[in-house]
Amino acid sequence: MPRSREENERIRQLAMDNIGTAAMECFLERGYHATSIDDIARRAGVSKGLLYNYYQGKEGLLAEIVRARVDEIVGVMEAAYALDSPRDQLLQIIEGALGYIVQNPKAYRFFLHLQTHPEEDAVLSKYSQMLNQEMSRQYELQCGIFERMQVVDQKLRSLYFSSALHGVMLLLSIYPDYPVAAVKEQMIRDFC
């Protein structure tokens, strides 16, 4: 019996996710420029032809990985903004951001590495700027949350919140026994 359109799409998405994960791991281990399409295909356990069927080369793969991350960031913020109270919005941001890291610690390290890459590298700088621009846009939206909470200096409070959240995200991505529940509760007490 032939597969349904939905089953084919599910298989396609699983293959693309597998290739994306393999690419991030290779980029982290070897660096973007030292990683070849062969390395990524081998790590993903797929043929080079299948990889090219989904992506237009290594930069196309990097572009898709970054676009997916931007979509995830936007998704967390949109879910937060759909809520009525600023407290619930901040809770949603904390849950969404930390939940992503719990599920994808290597991916977070990859994106952090990309965002802090030297600007002289034209290819990586382009994608770093995409991530950084989205983070800046979300920071401004976050300032609005603190304004609705009637915080005196919304920008400073938003920076402090982002710094604390990214610090927790970094440590969570590095230390396997990080006390995420306890730290999450502390952030909720401090900011919500």
N, C-alpha and C positions, 0 to 999 in steps of 0.2 A: 504494500500500500504506500503510495507516495506521501511525502511529508506535506503538512499544511503550510500555508504562507507564514503563519505565526510561528510554527516550529522552525522553519528555515530562518526566520528573523532572529529567533532566540539563539540558534546555533551560530549565526553570523555575529551577534552581539557578544556571545561568549568568546568567540575567536578573537574579536577586536579587543575585548577587555584583556584577554590573555597576552596578546601582542603588546598592548599598551603597558601592562605590568612588566613584561620582559624588557621592553625598551627603557622604562624608568630604572630598573635594576641595573641594566648594562650602562646606562648613562651615569648613574651614581658610581659604579665600580670603575669604569674606564674613562669616563668623561664623554661628552657628546661627540667631539670630533674624532676620538680614538675608537668609537664604537662603529661597527659596520652593520649593514643590513643583514649580512650573514650571521653576525653575533646575535642579533635580535631574533632572527628566525630560529636559530639553533636553541636559544634560551626558551623561546615560546613553543618549540617542538612543532613548528610548521615549516612549509616550504617557502622559499624566497618568493616564488610566484604567487602564493596565497597572500603573503604580506603585501606585495605590490598590487594585488587585486583590491585590497582595502585602503591602502595608503600610497600617495605619490612620493615615495622615497622617505628618507630619514627626516628631513625638515617637515614634510607633510605629516608625518607621525608625531613629531614634536608639537606642531601646530594643533593637531587634534587633541593631544593630551592636555595642552594648556587651555584650549577652548572648553574641554570637559570640566576642568578645574574651575574656570571662571563661571561656568553654568552652576556648579555646585555651590560656590560662594553666593551667587545671586539667589539660588534656591533657598539657602538658609536665611538670607536677609528678607526675601519675599515672604517666607513662612512667618518670620518674626513680625513683619509689617502688617500681616493679615490679622494679627492679634490686637485687641483693644488697648490694654494697659501697657505702659512703658516697662513695668516690672516683668510682665509676661513676655514682652519682646526681648528683653535682655536674657531671660531664662532660655528662650528659644535659641538665641545666638550661642549661648554657652553650651547648651545641649547639642546643637547642630555641629558646632566647631569641634567639640571634644569627641562627639560620636564618630565624626569622620576620622579623627586621628586614631581612635581605638581600633577602627576597622582597617585603616590604611597608614600605619606609621611610616613605612618606607616611602610612600607617596608624599607625605608631608615633608620628609627630609629632602626628597627630590625637588619639590617646589621651593623650599627654603634655599636650597643650593642654587637653583636657577635664579631666584630673586636677588641673590647676593653676588651673582657672577660679575666679573669685570665688564665694564661698559665697552671696552675696546673690542670685544668679540661681537661683531655685528649680528650674527645669527642669534646667539643666545640673548643678547641685549634686547633684541626686538620682542622676544617672548617674555623676558623679564619685565619689560615695560608694560606689556599687556596685563600681566598679573598685578604689577604695582599700581597701574591706573585703576584697575577694578577695586583693589584694596583701598585706594584713596577715595573712590566714589562711595564705597560702603562706609568708610570712616565718617564722611559727611552725613550720611543717613543716620549713622549711629549718634552723631552729635545732636540730631533732632530728637532722639529718644531721651537723651539727658536733659535737653531743653524742656521737654514735656514733664520731666521729673522735677523741674525747677531747680536744677543744680546751678550754682553761681557761675562757675567757669566750665561750660559744657565741653569746650574743645580740650581743655586739660583733663577733665574727667574721662572723656572718650579716649584720649591718648593713654591714660593710665589703665583704663579697662582693656584696650587693645594690647598694651604691653603685657599686662598680667595674663591675658588669654593666650597670647602667642608664646609667652614664657612657659606656661603650662603645656601648651601643645608641643613645644620643643622637647621639654623634659619627658613628656608622655611618649614621644616618638623614640626616645633614647633608652629610657629605663624600663625594663619589663615589669618590675614590681612597683611602679609609680602609684601612689595612693590617690588615684583619680577621683574616687567618690568623696574622700575627705577634702581634697583641694577644691572640687566643684562646689561642695557645700560652703566652703570658706568664701569662694568668689560670689556665691549667691548672697551670703551675709554682707559682704563688703560692697556690692554694687546694686543689689536689687532691694 
